[in-house]
Amino acid sequence: MSLMPGIKAFAPSAPSSSTIEPPSTSSTSLHLQQPNRRNILQAIPSLAFFSAASTIIIPQPSNAFTNAKDGNLPDLPTEATRSYLQYRIPLQIAADFYIFDLKKKLGDIDDWGDINQLFQVNNNKGQGQPSKMERDYVNPMRILSLSMPPDEADDMRAAQFKFEFAMNKISKAVSGVRRDLPVEVDPTAVTRAQEGWDDGRLALNEFFALLNGVTGFQELKPIPPPGPNQIAEYGRSQRKYNELVKKTKQCQNRGGPALSQAWGYLQTTQLLQDSCGIPDLDEYFYQ
């Protein structure tokens, strides 16, 4: 088989009694009746170009030269791509809260009242608003699971249920404890709360691993196990997280309840950066 149209393989032809015609000067063909050094050297640039071009056009994985920010998720259903691009940043921020804030609050019984608020549903004026745990964790996990292919969806739902079970363990452990209402805390409640936190960490990590696997990107960072180097191993900036929380609270206070109710939507748009000076969420995500 010839390597290129118009170029014959460099194999000696059988002796022929016919007269060898001089090479044609036509630009449409190259006759190499008998190979010699000059012919080979002249053909090398063309062969090199062909080889390079062949390498360039070899199909690459969807994440070879880009990331999900470009919407380069051709192997996923359209709805799954849309859900991933919408919820990947809020989910990573939720993981930041989980390690930077929730873990610290669990270690101080005086902060357990604040933890109780995370599980409270707001029924202000008859308009039920989901709890923070439902809004920031469970709802995104549920929406992502429903949008994924069946096999992945089943595994993601299983991880979601594990997370919900772990959060229920925390909720029961801290229930009724408030700073302004001194009560005797069962010593086992602290252990149960910490166990719930670690169970939730594992479930969240499992969900992130499944999401990274189905998208082909390793964008969502899992939470390392507890230990002296946990924050360093996590690899995300607590300073940037604190800055984001501060700016977010300022923006919510400025906008009042109406903005707070729309927070889940606004968090995924450019409106926050433009109106409140919130740090660029894409830059925050890619740390």
Secondary structure as UniProt FT lines:
FT   TURN            5..6
FT   TURN            27..28
FT   HELIX           37..56
FT   TURN            62..63
FT   HELIX           68..70
FT   TURN            74..75
FT   HELIX           78..97
FT   HELIX           98..102
FT   HELIX           103..106
FT   HELIX           109..111
FT   HELIX           112..118
FT   HELIX           124..126
FT   HELIX           132..133
FT   HELIX           134..138
FT   HELIX           139..147
FT   HELIX           150..174
FT   TURN            175..176
FT   TURN            179..180
FT   HELIX           187..215
FT   TURN            228..229
FT   HELIX           230..234
FT   HELIX           238..261
FT   HELIX           263..266
FT   TURN            267..268
FT   HELIX           271..276
FT   HELIX           281..285
//
